């Protein structure tokens, strides 16, 4: 029997949890080609939300094409252009012959290199000479708009791990170039999101940056307890098992409403359940999960400075004013400057999150491990 919970990959259909308001908002943006930016901590379900909204929007509007681009392994501007073209061409072509035709048709100054793999339906590769692109990337950046006009369709381009462009050579110039083209498009829109919240904030929430106020910016919130509990009960029930209300609440509490960990802990609890899951099975599953991740957490701690470790200790102890003289003395923090520097670095490394002045851990299992295993507070 397949386990009823999904984590670490796109959640679809019955595996998708709540997000009804966010889905409705995103579907509306896709249908209207409203540029959209989604910001949240890692593994909060951004990709699953985008894929679900794309599926619904395309079902409602047959003239809409949603093209998915993942910049996870894209480290240079050249790689970006290549990936961009491949995704747009393939996402707007129904067969490989059409993809090849489009690759030739929509470029007048650039000459694409086209190769076809053993499975033409999935492997039409398009490449360019980098020197040609460097001189004139306009045809690539305007490709969605040109294809949309020519074919009488509308195109929404969704780009995951968008924050990676901040690490390109001369990223500011590149961002200005992207916006100068994309903001003029009438038949194409863009949904930009990524897994590094602090970097996405730097790109989209800083008034000095080119992408400031580029489109509808919204922050993905946690899924609340009633929806998560209902989801867990339904998934247990679908496999002929039950779970108590107390056990449901404990799963959500231990994972701090974190979508990824909620699904993972629910699965571990389900695996321990014969017919009915109680608090006992959830507690055992949680201890197993913490133990499973302990080595990873220990290795992470070895990469931190002494001051950063001291800052984390004060934070897990729920100290409200870490920069006060009393707290700094208690936790061996050398100065307010050192505390500020530690916080900045821990946020940059996606260990902590700072939203409206409220500092929290991005990983609730890591926070539990620190409190109960590493520091034993």
Secondary structure, 3 states (H helix, E strand, C coil): CCCCCCCCCCCCHHHCCCCHHHHHHHHHHHHHCCCEEEECCCCCCHHHHHHHHHHHHHHHCCCEEEEEEECCCCCCHHHHHHHHHHHHHHHCCCCHHHHHHHHHHCCCCCCCEEEECCCCCCCEEEECCHHHHHHCCHHHHCHHHHHHHHHCCEEEEEEECHHHHHHCCCHHHHHHHHHHHHCCCCCEEEEEECCCHHHHHHHHCCCCCCCCCCCEEEECCCCCHHHHHHHHHHHHHCCCCEECHHHHHHHHHHCCCCHHHHHHHHHHHHHCCCCEECHHHHHHHHHHHHHHHHHHHHHHHHCCCHHHHHHHHHHHCCCCCCCCHHHHHHCCCCCHHHHHHHHHHHHHCCCEEEECCEEEECCHHHHHHHHHHHCCC
